[in-house]
Amino acid sequence: MSAARRDLQIDRPVIADGAALWRIARDSEVLDLNSSYSYLLWCRDFAATSAVARDSDGRPVGFVTGYVRPDRPGTLLVWQVAVDADHQGRGLAAALLDGLTRRVGAEQGLTTVETTITPGNTASERLFTSFAERHGATVEREVLFDAGLFPGAPNGQHDPHDPEVLYRIGPLS
């Protein structure tokens, strides 16, 4: 871990982290914000395939959530990655992603990482393409969910959700 991150600890989330993960996601202004309840459940049910970065006081300052796909046990789908604004630009998202894939790979075996990225999210595009380069893997891209699949807004107009592009990264070396 670099000097900018040496005061941070990366480990598994616990249920008590759920509210902080929700706040970090909300404050990102980029992620689709799930209910606070879902972050609590995520910290309970998917802690083994997620990671949280804690500051010297133990407060969460970044996270990555994911799960192993039931129909592809060697594939980790990364759901969300977020870093608190005060800790951005220091490589923490990459450290979280590398740490999580190393742990899941050691515990469950891992050949592929998948994620979805909306067009124009250059920070996520850079994060995952640099991850692929560090791990000697190729990146395949395809639209997983077209914009038309997302439900309409409550007023009956179409929700302007962008398509979700699947990034399939592998095989990991």
C-alpha positions in Angstrom: 0.0 0.0 0.0 1.4 3.4 -0.9 2.2 6.1 1.6 -1.0 7.9 0.8 -3.0 4.8 2.0 -0.8 3.3 4.7 -3.1 4.6 7.4 -6.0 2.7 5.9 -7.0 -0.9 6.5 -8.8 -3.0 3.9 -11.0 -5.8 5.2 -14.5 -7.4 5.0 -17.5 -5.2 5.7 -19.7 -5.9 8.8 -23.4 -5.1 9.2 -22.6 -1.9 11.1 -20.8 -0.6 8.0 -24.0 -0.6 5.9 -25.1 3.0 6.7 -21.6 4.3 5.9 -21.5 2.4 2.6 -24.9 3.9 1.7 -23.7 7.4 2.5 -20.5 6.9 0.4 -22.6 5.7 -2.5 -25.0 8.6 -2.1 -22.2 11.2 -2.0 -20.5 9.7 -5.0 -23.3 11.3 -7.2 -22.4 8.7 -9.8 -23.6 5.4 -8.5 -27.2 4.2 -8.6 -28.2 4.5 -5.0 -29.8 1.4 -3.5 -31.9 1.5 -0.4 -30.1 1.7 2.9 -31.6 -1.6 3.8 -29.9 -3.2 0.8 -26.4 -2.0 2.0 -27.1 -3.6 5.4 -28.1 -6.9 3.7 -25.0 -6.7 1.4 -22.7 -6.3 4.5 -24.4 -9.4 6.0 -24.8 -11.7 3.1 -22.0 -10.8 0.7 -19.2 -9.7 3.1 -17.0 -12.6 1.8 -17.1 -11.0 -1.7 -16.9 -7.4 -0.7 -14.3 -5.2 0.8 -14.2 -2.0 2.9 -11.4 0.5 3.5 -11.2 2.0 7.0 -9.4 5.0 8.2 -7.3 5.1 11.4 -10.5 5.5 13.4 -12.1 2.4 11.8 -14.6 4.5 9.8 -15.3 3.2 6.2 -13.9 5.5 3.6 -14.3 3.3 0.5 -15.8 0.0 -0.5 -16.3 -2.5 -3.3 -19.3 -4.8 -3.3 -19.5 -8.0 -5.4 -20.7 -11.5 -5.6 -19.7 -14.8 -7.2 -22.1 -15.5 -10.0 -24.1 -18.7 -9.1 -24.0 -20.0 -12.7 -20.3 -19.1 -13.1 -18.5 -19.9 -9.9 -15.1 -18.6 -11.2 -16.6 -15.2 -11.9 -16.8 -12.3 -9.5 -19.3 -9.6 -10.5 -18.3 -6.3 -9.0 -21.5 -4.4 -8.2 -20.3 -1.0 -6.9 -17.0 0.7 -6.1 -16.9 4.0 -4.3 -14.4 6.1 -2.4 -15.2 9.0 0.0 -14.3 12.3 -1.7 -11.5 13.1 0.9 -9.7 9.9 -0.1 -10.1 9.9 -3.9 -7.1 10.2 -6.3 -4.8 8.1 -4.2 -5.4 4.7 -5.8 -7.7 3.4 -3.1 -10.3 2.0 -5.5 -7.6 0.0 -7.3 -6.2 -1.2 -3.9 -9.7 -2.3 -2.9 -10.3 -4.1 -6.2 -6.9 -5.8 -6.1 -7.3 -6.8 -2.5 -10.8 -8.2 -3.0 -9.9 -10.3 -6.1 -6.8 -11.6 -4.4 -8.9 -12.7 -1.4 -11.8 -14.2 -3.4 -9.3 -15.9 -5.7 -7.5 -17.5 -2.8 -10.7 -18.6 -1.0 -13.0 -19.6 -4.0 -10.9 -19.6 -7.1 -11.3 -16.8 -9.7 -10.7 -16.6 -13.4 -12.9 -13.7 -14.4 -14.1 -10.3 -13.1 -17.3 -8.7 -14.5 -18.8 -5.3 -13.9 -21.1 -3.0 -15.7 -20.3 0.6 -16.5 -22.5 3.3 -18.0 -21.1 5.1 -21.0 -19.2 8.2 -20.0 -18.1 6.9 -16.5 -14.5 7.4 -17.4 -13.3 6.8 -13.8 -14.7 3.3 -13.8 -13.5 2.6 -17.3 -10.0 3.6 -16.2 -10.2 1.6 -13.0 -11.2 -1.7 -14.7 -9.0 -1.4 -17.8 -6.0 -0.7 -15.6 -7.1 -3.7 -13.4 -7.0 -5.9 -16.6 -3.6 -4.6 -17.5 -2.2 -5.3 -14.0 -3.6 -8.8 -14.2 -2.6 -9.7 -17.7 -6.2 -10.1 -18.8 -8.2 -9.0 -21.8 -11.4 -6.9 -21.6 -14.5 -7.8 -23.6 -17.3 -5.3 -23.7 -21.0 -5.7 -24.7 -24.2 -4.0 -23.7 -25.8 -6.1 -21.0 -28.9 -4.0 -20.2 -30.1 -1.6 -22.9 -31.6 1.7 -21.6 -35.1 0.5 -22.7 -35.0 -2.3 -20.1 -35.1 0.1 -17.2 -38.5 1.0 -15.8 -40.2 4.3 -16.5 -40.3 7.2 -14.1 -43.4 7.5 -11.8 -44.9 10.1 -14.1 -45.0 7.6 -17.0 -42.1 9.1 -18.9 -39.0 7.0 -19.7 -36.4 7.0 -16.9 -33.2 8.4 -18.5 -31.1 5.5 -17.3 -28.1 4.9 -19.5 -27.4 1.4 -20.8 -25.2 -0.8 -18.7 -22.1 -2.1 -20.6 -20.7 -5.4 -19.3 -16.9 -5.5 -18.9 -15.7 -9.1 -18.8 -12.1 -9.3 -17.6 -10.1 -12.5 -17.9 -8.6 -14.9 -17.7 -6.8 -13.5 -14.7 -3.1 -14.3 -14.3 
